């Protein structure tokens, strides 16, 4: 397989690069649009070869070689409960259309351009219809719980294949990723407790709980239960990131950027379909 040129439109901490490396896909150039200085710091620490391009809204006029793969975890806040589900009425939601413009521009240059985009599962029917129509594909729903100890349902739009299957269940549980021993572990909060898996990680967990008031870990003791925050290392493991990947910034920033990122091994699974066509 020839080395490819990759463009990531909302790059964050470069989860796309992590997944591509793990999938064994050779990379010629990796270009990244990102404006969060902390995320860029982590990206540069791990992959100094990445070419950072700044604000995705200023993409016009930037000259790049033929792009083979376009990535985009377009901002989910406007479509999430935490963002009051304003969708495309939210300025963050409108960034999706910049991504579509980029897709159409580079697809004219390379008709064989492949793409992979991601967002939350609870989109409104109207917004989902808009997204599907503009991208020309239906999404596949995958729960990260199949490859990690985290419940995280996400939609993935890609033109890699029309018959993408679910990842094989690896049976990974909270007890497998926790620091300092195991015990009987549950995820607990305002909803019914779910055995063995964490709730969906989000960027607000630095406060000690997620957007729904979920306090993720309870450990059984002789006297009952106790709560504690997941550590940044455990957060990384729940997203199947390498241990210590986000070291170098404050814990608060680590929680935010990991919660905003991708579950790496879900992306690796999807990239298997990319390589089948090569």
WODADA-V117326 format. One record per pair of residues at least 12 apart in sequence whose C-alpha atoms are under 10 Angstrom apart, sorted by the first residue. I is the first residue (numbers start at 1). J is the second residue. D is the distance in Angstrom with one decimal. If there is no record, write none. Layout:
I|J|D, I|J|D
This chain:
1|24|9.9, 1|25|7.7, 1|26|7.4, 1|27|10.0, 1|275|8.2, 1|278|6.6, 2|25|8.7, 2|26|6.8, 2|27|8.2, 2|28|8.5, 2|278|8.7, 3|25|7.3, 3|26|4.5, 3|27|4.6, 3|28|4.9, 3|29|8.2, 3|68|9.5, 4|25|8.0, 4|26|6.4, 4|27|4.8, 4|28|5.1, 4|29|6.9, 4|30|8.4, 4|66|9.2, 4|67|7.6, 4|68|5.9, 4|69|7.4, 5|26|9.2, 5|27|6.3, 5|28|5.4, 5|29|4.8, 5|30|6.0, 5|31|7.9, 5|64|9.3, 5|65|7.7, 5|66|7.0, 5|67|5.1, 5|68|5.3, 5|69|6.6, 5|70|8.8, 6|20|9.8, 6|27|7.4, 6|28|8.0, 6|29|6.2, 6|30|4.7, 6|31|6.1, 6|32|8.4, 6|50|10.0, 6|65|9.8, 6|66|9.1, 6|67|5.9, 6|68|6.1, 6|69|4.9, 6|70|6.0, 6|71|7.5, 6|114|9.7, 6|115|9.7, 7|29|8.4, 7|30|6.0, 7|31|4.7, 7|32|5.9, 7|33|8.0, 7|51|9.6, 7|53|9.9, 7|64|9.2, 7|66|9.9, 7|67|6.7, 7|68|8.2, 7|69|6.4, 7|70|4.9, 7|71|6.2, 7|72|8.6, 7|102|9.7, 7|103|9.9, 7|106|9.9, 7|115|9.5, 8|30|7.6, 8|31|6.1, 8|32|4.8, 8|33|6.2, 8|34|8.7, 8|52|9.6, 8|53|9.8, 8|56|9.5, 8|69|8.4, 8|70|5.9, 8|71|4.6, 8|72|5.8, 8|73|8.6, 8|99|9.7, 8|115|9.8, 8|116|9.6, 8|117|9.8, 9|31|8.5, 9|32|6.2, 9|33|5.0, 9|34|7.3, 9|53|9.4, 9|54|9.8, 9|55|9.0, 9|56|6.3, 9|57|9.7, 9|59|9.4, 9|70|7.5, 9|71|6.2, 9|72|5.1, 9|73|7.7, 9|74|7.7, 9|95|9.8, 9|96|9.8, 9|98|9.1, 9|99|6.7, 9|102|8.5, 9|103|9.8, 9|117|9.6, 10|32|7.3, 10|33|5.6, 10|34|5.7, 10|35|8.7, 10|36|9.9, 10|54|9.9, 10|55|9.0, 10|56|7.4, 10|71|7.9, 10|72|5.5, 10|73|6.0, 10|74|6.1, 10|75|7.7, 10|95|9.5, 10|99|8.9, 10|117|10.0, 10|261|9.9, 11|31|8.9, 11|32|5.6, 11|33|5.9, 11|34|5.5, 11|35|9.0, 11|36|9.5, 11|39|8.5, 11|40|8.6, 11|43|8.8, 11|52|9.2, 11|56|9.8, 11|71|8.1, 11|72|7.2, 11|73|7.6, 11|74|9.2, 11|261|8.7, 12|32|8.7, 12|33|8.4, 12|34|6.1, 12|35|8.3, 12|36|7.3, 12|37|9.5, 12|38|8.9, 12|39|5.3, 12|40|7.0, 12|41|9.9, 12|42|8.9, 12|43|7.7, 12|72|9.9, 12|73|8.9, 12|257|6.9, 12|258|8.9, 12|260|7.7, 12|261|6.8, 12|262|9.4, 13|32|9.9, 13|34|8.9, 13|36|9.2, 13|38|8.5, 13|39|4.9, 13|40|6.4, 13|41|8.2, 13|42|6.0, 13|43|4.9, 13|44|8.7, 13|45|9.8, 13|46|9.0, 13|47|9.7, 13|245|9.2, 13|246|8.1, 13|254|9.9, 13|257|6.9, 13|258|8.0, 13|260|9.1, 13|261|7.2, 13|262|9.4, 14|30|9.6, 14|31|10.0, 14|32|7.9, 14|33|10.0, 14|34|9.4, 14|39|8.2, 14|40|8.4, 14|42|8.5, 14|43|5.7, 14|44|9.1, 14|46|8.9, 14|47|8.4, 14|50|8.9, 14|261|8.4, 14|262|9.2, 15|43|8.8, 15|73|9.8, 15|239|9.7, 15|241|8.1, 15|258|9.4, 15|261|6.6, 15|262|6.1, 15|263|8.0, 15|264|6.4, 15|267|8.7, 16|30|9.5, 16|32|9.8, 16|70|9.9, 16|71|7.2, 16|72|8.8, 16|73|9.4, 16|116|9.7, 16|261|9.4, 16|262|8.0, 16|263|9.8, 16|264|7.7, 16|267|7.6, 16|268|9.0, 17|30|7.7, 17|31|10.0, 17|32|9.9, 17|43|9.2, 17|46|9.8, 17|47|8.2, 17|50|8.9, 17|71|9.9, 17|264|9.5, 18|43|9.9, 18|46|9.2, 18|47|9.1, 18|240|10.0, 18|241|7.8, 18|242|8.7, 18|245|9.9, 18|262|10.0, 18|264|7.0, 18|265|9.4, 18|267|9.4, 18|268|8.9, 19|240|9.8, 19|241|9.1, 19|262|9.3, 19|263|9.0, 19|264|5.5, 19|265|6.9, 19|266|8.6, 19|267|6.0, 19|268|5.3, 19|269|9.0, 19|270|9.7, 19|271|8.1, 20|264|9.2, 20|267|8.3, 20|268|6.9, 20|271|7.5, 21|268|9.0, 22|264|8.7, 22|265|8.5, 22|267|9.7, 22|268|6.9, 22|271|9.9, 23|264|10.0, 23|265|9.0, 23|267|8.9, 23|268|5.6, 23|269|8.2, 23|270|9.6, 23|271|6.9, 23|272|7.4, 23|275|9.1, 24|268|9.3, 24|271|9.7, 24|272|9.8, 24|275|9.6, 25|268|10.0, 25|271|8.7, 25|272|9.6, 25|274|9.5, 25|275|7.8, 29|49|8.2, 29|50|7.3, 29|51|7.7, 29|64|9.8, 29|65|9.0, 29|67|9.1, 30|47|9.7, 30|49|7.8, 30|50|5.3, 30|51|6.3, 30|52|8.7, 30|67|9.4, 30|69|9.6, 31|49|9.3, 31|50|6.0, 31|51|4.8, 31|52|6.0, 31|53|6.9, 31|54|10.0, 31|64|8.7, 31|67|9.5, 31|70|9.6, 32|50|7.0, 32|51|6.2, 32|52|4.9, 32|53|5.8, 32|54|7.6, 32|55|9.4, 32|56|8.8, 32|71|9.4, 32|72|10.0, 33|51|8.8, 33|52|6.1, 33|53|5.1, 33|54|5.1, 33|55|5.8, 33|56|5.3, 33|57|9.1, 33|58|9.3, 33|59|8.4, 33|72|9.7, 34|52|7.2, 34|53|7.1, 34|54|5.3, 34|55|5.9, 34|56|7.0, 35|52|9.2, 35|53|8.8, 35|54|5.6, 35|55|5.7, 35|56|8.3, 36|54|9.1, 36|55|9.5, 36|257|9.3, 37|54|10.0, 38|246|9.6, 38|248|9.0, 38|249|6.9, 38|250|9.1, 38|253|7.0, 38|254|8.7, 38|256|9.8, 38|257|8.2, 39|246|8.6, 39|249|9.0, 39|253|8.4, 39|254|8.7, 39|256|9.4, 39|257|6.5, 39|258|9.4, 40|52|8.1, 40|54|9.6, 41|246|9.2, 41|248|8.1, 41|249|8.2, 42|245|7.6, 42|246|5.9, 42|247|7.5, 42|248|7.0, 42|249|7.8, 42|254|9.3, 42|257|9.5, 43|245|9.2, 43|246|8.6, 45|245|8.9, 45|246|9.0, 45|247|9.3, 45|248|8.4, 46|245|7.4, 46|246|8.8, 56|95|8.2, 56|98|7.3, 56|99|8.0, 56|102|9.2, 57|95|7.5, 57|97|9.8, 57|98|6.5, 57|99|8.8, 57|102|9.9, 58|98|9.3, 59|98|8.5, 59|99|9.5, 59|101|9.6, 59|102|7.7, 60|98|9.9, 60|101|9.6, 60|102|8.5, 60|105|9.6, 64|106|9.5, 65|106|9.6, 65|109|9.4, 66|106|7.4, 66|107|9.3, 66|109|6.7, 66|110|6.5, 66|113|8.9, 67|103|9.8, 67|106|6.7, 67|107|8.4, 67|109|8.2, 67|110|7.1, 67|112|9.5, 67|113|6.8, 67|114|8.8, 68|106|8.9, 68|107|9.2, 68|110|7.4, 68|111|9.5, 68|112|7.4, 68|113|5.1, 68|114|6.2, 68|115|8.4, 69|103|9.8, 69|106|9.7, 69|112|9.2, 69|113|5.9, 69|114|4.9, 69|115|5.5, 69|116|7.9, 69|274|9.3, 70|99|9.4, 70|102|8.8, 70|103|7.2, 70|106|8.8, 70|107|9.7, 70|113|7.4, 70|114|6.3, 70|115|4.6, 70|116|6.4, 70|117|8.2, 70|158|9.8, 71|99|9.3, 71|103|9.5, 71|114|8.7, 71|115|5.8, 71|116|5.1, 71|117|5.8, 71|118|8.7, 71|158|9.4, 72|96|9.1, 72|99|7.5, 72|100|10.0, 72|115|8.1, 72|116|6.5, 72|117|4.6, 72|118|6.5, 72|119|9.0, 72|156|9.9, 72|157|9.7, 73|96|9.5, 73|99|9.8, 73|116|8.3, 73|117|5.4, 73|118|4.6, 73|119|6.1, 73|120|9.5, 73|156|9.0, 73|260|8.9, 73|261|8.0, 73|262|7.8, 74|92|8.8, 74|93|8.2, 74|94|9.7, 74|95|7.3, 74|96|6.0, 74|97|9.7, 74|98|9.8, 74|99|7.7, 74|117|7.0, 74|118|6.5, 74|119|6.5, 74|120|9.7, 75|91|10.0, 75|92|6.2, 75|93|6.5, 75|94|9.1, 75|95|7.4, 75|96|7.5, 75|118|9.0, 75|119|7.4, 75|120|9.3, 75|260|8.7, 76|92|8.1, 76|93|7.4, 76|96|9.7, 76|118|8.7, 76|119|5.7, 76|120|6.2, 76|121|9.7, 76|123|9.4, 76|260|8.6, 77|90|8.9, 77|92|7.3, 77|93|7.7, 77|119|9.4, 77|120|8.9, 77|203|10.0, 77|260|9.5, 78|90|5.8, 78|91|8.0, 78|92|6.1, 78|93|5.3, 78|94|8.9, 78|123|9.6, 79|92|9.3, 79|93|7.3, 79|119|8.3, 79|120|7.1, 79|121|9.1, 79|122|7.4, 79|123|5.9, 79|124|7.8, 79|127|8.6, 79|128|10.0, 80|119|9.3, 80|120|6.9, 80|121|8.8, 80|122|7.0, 80|123|7.5, 80|124|9.7, 80|211|10.0, 81|120|10.0, 81|122|8.5, 81|123|9.7, 81|211|8.3, 81|212|9.0, 82|202|9.8, 82|204|9.6, 82|210|9.7, 82|211|6.2, 82|212|8.4, 83|211|9.9, 85|122|9.1, 85|123|8.0, 85|124|8.1, 86|124|9.6, 86|127|9.9, 87|123|8.1, 87|124|8.1, 87|126|9.6, 87|127|6.9, 87|128|9.9, 88|127|7.6, 88|130|9.9, 93|127|10.0, 96|131|8.5, 97|131|9.2, 97|134|9.0, 99|117|9.5, 100|131|9.2, 100|134|7.2, 100|135|7.4, 101|134|9.9, 103|115|8.0, 103|135|8.7, 104|134|9.7, 104|135|9.3, 112|159|9.8, 113|159|8.9, 113|160|9.7, 114|158|7.4, 114|159|6.0, 114|160|6.5, 114|161|10.0, 114|274|7.9, 115|135|9.4, 115|157|7.8, 115|158|5.4, 115|159|6.2, 115|160|7.4, 115|274|9.3, 116|139|10.0, 116|156|6.9, 116|157|5.7, 116|158|4.5, 116|159|7.3, 116|160|8.0, 116|267|8.9, 116|270|8.6, 116|271|8.9, 116|274|9.6, 117|135|9.4, 117|139|9.0, 117|155|8.3, 117|156|5.6, 117|157|5.1, 117|158|6.5, 117|159|9.8, 118|139|8.7, 118|140|9.6, 118|141|9.8, 118|154|6.8, 118|155|5.6, 118|156|4.6, 118|157|6.3, 118|158|8.9, 118|262|8.5, 118|267|9.8, 119|139|9.7, 119|141|9.9, 119|153|9.2, 119|154|5.9, 119|155|5.4, 119|156|6.8, 119|157|8.8, 119|262|9.7, 120|141|9.4, 120|152|8.8, 120|153|7.0, 120|154|4.9, 120|155|5.9, 120|156|8.9, 121|139|9.7, 121|140|9.7, 121|141|7.2, 121|142|9.0, 121|143|9.6, 121|152|9.0, 121|153|6.0, 121|154|4.9, 121|155|5.3, 121|156|9.1, 122|153|8.9, 122|154|8.5, 122|155|8.9, 123|155|9.3, 131|157|9.2, 132|157|8.2, 135|157|7.8, 135|158|8.5, 135|159|9.0, 136|157|9.1, 136|158|9.3, 136|159|8.6, 137|156|9.9, 137|157|6.5, 137|158|7.0, 137|159|7.0, 137|162|8.7, 138|155|9.3, 138|156|8.6, 138|157|6.4, 138|158|8.2, 138|159|9.3, 138|162|9.0, 139|154|9.3, 139|155|5.7, 139|156|5.0, 139|157|4.4, 139|158|7.2, 139|159|9.7, 139|162|10.0, 139|164|9.9, 140|154|8.3, 140|155|5.6, 140|156|5.3, 140|157|6.6, 140|158|8.5, 140|162|9.7, 140|163|9.5, 140|164|7.5, 140|165|8.7, 140|166|8.8, 141|153|6.7, 141|154|5.7, 141|155|4.6, 141|156|6.4, 141|157|9.1, 141|165|9.9, 141|166|8.5, 142|154|5.7, 142|155|6.6, 142|156|7.7, 142|165|9.3, 142|166|6.7, 142|167|8.0, 142|266|7.8, 143|155|8.9, 143|166|8.8, 143|167|9.1, 143|200|9.8, 143|263|9.6, 143|266|8.5, 144|167|9.0, 144|169|9.6, 144|200|9.0, 144|238|8.8, 144|239|8.2, 144|240|9.5, 144|262|9.4, 144|263|6.6, 144|264|9.2, 144|265|8.3, 144|266|6.5, 144|267|9.9, 145|167|9.8, 145|169|7.8, 145|170|8.6, 145|171|8.2, 145|172|7.7, 145|173|8.6, 145|197|7.3, 145|198|8.8, 145|199|9.7, 145|200|9.5, 145|238|9.0, 145|239|9.9, 145|263|9.7, 145|266|9.6, 146|166|8.3, 146|167|6.4, 146|168|6.5, 146|169|4.4, 146|170|6.0, 146|171|6.9, 146|172|7.8, 146|173|10.0, 146|265|9.5, 146|266|8.5, 147|167|7.2, 147|168|7.4, 147|169|6.1, 147|170|5.5, 147|171|7.4, 147|172|6.9, 147|173|9.7, 147|238|9.2, 147|239|9.2, 147|240|8.1, 147|263|8.5, 147|264|9.2, 147|265|6.4, 147|266|6.9, 147|269|9.4, 148|169|8.8, 148|170|7.4, 148|171|7.7, 148|172|5.4, 148|173|7.1, 148|174|8.6, 148|176|9.5, 148|177|9.0, 148|197|8.4, 148|198|9.4, 148|237|7.8, 148|238|5.8, 148|239|7.1, 148|240|6.7, 148|263|8.2, 148|264|9.6, 148|265|8.1, 148|266|9.1, 149|170|9.4, 149|171|8.0, 149|172|5.2, 149|173|4.5, 149|174|5.3, 149|175|8.6, 149|176|7.9, 149|177|7.6, 149|196|7.3, 149|197|4.9, 149|198|6.2, 149|199|9.0, 149|200|9.8, 149|234|10.0, 149|237|8.3, 149|238|5.7, 149|239|8.5, 149|240|9.1, 150|172|8.8, 150|173|8.0, 150|174|7.9, 150|187|9.7, 150|196|8.9, 150|197|5.3, 150|198|4.7, 150|199|6.0, 150|200|6.1, 150|201|7.6, 150|235|9.4, 150|237|9.3, 150|238|5.6, 150|239|7.6, 150|240|9.7, 150|263|9.1, 151|187|10.0, 151|194|9.4, 151|196|9.9, 151|197|6.3, 151|198|6.0, 151|199|5.3, 151|200|5.2, 151|201|8.3, 151|238|9.2, 152|197|9.9, 152|198|8.9, 152|199|7.2, 152|200|4.8, 152|201|7.4, 152|202|9.8, 152|238|9.8, 152|239|9.5, 152|262|9.8, 152|263|8.5, 153|200|7.9, 154|262|9.4, 154|263|9.7, 154|266|9.8, 156|266|9.8, 156|267|9.2, 156|270|8.9, 158|270|8.6, 158|271|9.9, 158|273|9.7, 158|274|9.3, 159|273|9.3, 159|274|8.6, 160|270|8.1, 160|271|8.0, 160|272|8.9, 160|273|5.6, 160|274|5.1, 160|275|8.6, 160|276|8.5, 160|277|7.6, 161|270|9.3, 161|272|10.0, 161|273|6.3, 161|274|7.6, 161|276|8.9, 161|277|8.5, 162|273|9.6, 163|273|9.1, 164|269|9.4, 164|270|7.6, 164|272|9.6, 164|273|7.4, 165|269|9.2, 165|270|8.9, 165|273|9.7, 166|266|9.3, 166|269|8.6, 166|270|9.2, 167|265|9.1, 167|266|7.4, 167|268|9.8, 167|269|6.5, 167|270|8.6, 168|269|9.3, 171|196|9.8, 172|196|8.6, 172|197|8.3, 172|238|9.5, 173|185|8.9, 173|186|9.8, 173|195|8.9, 173|196|5.2, 173|197|5.6, 173|198|8.4, 173|238|9.4, 174|186|7.9, 174|187|8.7, 174|195|8.9, 174|196|5.4, 174|197|5.5, 174|198|6.6, 174|217|8.6, 174|234|9.0, 174|237|9.7, 174|238|8.4, 175|196|7.3, 175|197|8.8, 175|219|9.9, 176|196|9.5, 176|234|9.9, 176|237|9.5, 177|233|8.9, 177|234|6.2, 177|235|9.1, 177|236|9.5, 177|237|6.3, 177|238|7.4, 177|240|9.8, 178|217|9.7, 178|230|8.1, 178|231|8.5, 178|233|8.6, 178|234|5.9, 178|235|9.4, 178|237|8.6, 178|238|9.5, 179|230|9.1, 179|231|8.1, 179|233|8.1, 179|234|7.1, 182|219|8.2, 182|220|9.7, 183|218|9.6, 183|219|6.4, 183|220|6.5, 183|221|8.2, 184|196|8.3, 184|217|10.0, 184|218|8.0, 184|219|5.7, 184|220|5.3, 184|221|8.4, 184|225|9.5, 185|197|8.4, 185|198|9.4, 185|216|9.5, 185|217|6.6, 185|218|5.7, 185|219|5.0, 185|220|6.8, 185|225|9.4, 186|198|7.5, 186|199|9.7, 186|216|7.6, 186|217|5.9, 186|218|5.4, 186|219|7.0, 186|220|8.6, 186|225|9.7, 186|227|10.0, 187|199|6.4, 187|214|8.0, 187|215|7.3, 187|216|4.8, 187|217|5.2, 187|218|6.5, 187|219|9.4, 187|227|9.8, 188|213|9.4, 188|214|6.2, 188|215|6.0, 188|216|5.6, 188|217|6.8, 188|218|6.9, 188|227|9.1, 189|209|8.8, 189|210|9.4, 189|212|7.9, 189|213|6.2, 189|214|4.1, 189|215|5.5, 189|216|7.1, 189|217|9.3, 189|218|9.8, 190|212|7.2, 190|213|6.3, 190|214|6.2, 190|215|8.7, 191|212|8.7, 191|213|9.1, 191|214|7.9, 193|214|9.7, 193|216|9.5, 193|218|9.8, 194|216|9.9, 196|217|9.7, 197|216|9.0, 197|217|9.3, 197|238|9.4, 198|214|9.6, 198|215|9.4, 198|216|6.0, 198|217|7.4, 198|230|9.5, 198|235|9.8, 198|238|8.1, 199|212|9.8, 199|214|7.4, 199|215|8.7, 199|216|6.5, 199|217|9.4, 200|214|9.3, 200|216|9.3, 200|238|9.3, 200|239|9.9, 200|259|8.4, 201|214|9.8, 201|216|9.2, 201|235|7.8, 201|238|8.3, 201|239|8.5, 201|255|8.7, 201|256|9.3, 201|258|8.0, 201|259|5.1, 201|260|8.2, 201|261|9.4, 202|235|9.9, 202|255|7.8, 202|256|7.0, 202|257|8.8, 202|258|7.8, 202|259|4.0, 202|260|6.3, 202|261|8.9, 203|252|9.0, 203|253|8.7, 203|254|8.9, 203|255|6.0, 203|256|3.9, 203|257|6.6, 203|258|7.2, 203|259|4.4, 203|260|5.7, 203|261|9.0, 204|252|8.8, 204|253|9.9, 204|255|7.4, 204|256|6.3, 204|257|9.9, 204|259|7.7, 204|260|9.5, 205|229|8.4, 205|230|8.8, 205|235|9.7, 205|252|8.3, 205|254|9.9, 205|255|6.2, 205|256|7.2, 205|258|9.9, 205|259|7.7, 206|229|8.6, 206|230|9.4, 206|231|9.7, 206|232|9.2, 206|251|7.4, 206|252|5.0, 206|253|7.9, 206|254|8.3, 206|255|5.5, 206|256|6.9, 206|259|9.6, 207|229|9.2, 207|252|8.0, 207|255|9.2, 208|227|10.0, 208|228|8.2, 208|229|5.8, 208|230|8.4, 209|228|9.7, 209|229|7.7, 209|230|9.5, 210|259|9.8, 215|227|7.1, 215|228|7.6, 215|229|7.1, 215|230|9.0, 216|228|7.6, 216|229|6.8, 216|230|7.1, 217|229|6.7, 217|230|6.9, 230|255|9.5, 231|251|8.6, 231|254|9.8, 231|255|8.7, 232|244|8.4, 232|245|9.8, 232|246|8.2, 232|247|8.7, 232|250|9.8, 232|251|6.5, 232|252|8.8, 232|253|9.7, 232|254|6.5, 232|255|6.3, 232|256|10.0, 232|258|8.5, 233|245|8.6, 233|246|8.6, 233|247|9.0, 233|251|9.8, 233|254|9.3, 233|255|9.6, 235|254|8.7, 235|255|7.2, 235|258|6.9, 235|259|8.0, 236|254|8.9, 236|255|8.8, 236|258|6.6, 236|259|9.1, 236|261|9.9, 236|263|9.3, 236|264|10.0, 237|258|9.9, 237|263|9.3, 237|264|9.9, 238|258|9.3, 238|259|9.8, 238|263|7.7, 238|264|9.6, 239|258|7.3, 239|259|8.3, 239|261|7.8, 239|262|6.7, 239|263|4.4, 239|264|6.2, 239|265|8.0, 239|266|9.3, 240|262|8.9, 240|263|6.0, 240|264|5.5, 240|265|6.3, 240|266|9.0, 241|258|8.8, 241|261|9.7, 241|262|9.0, 241|263|7.6, 241|264|6.3, 241|265|8.5, 242|264|9.4, 245|258|9.7, 246|258|8.0
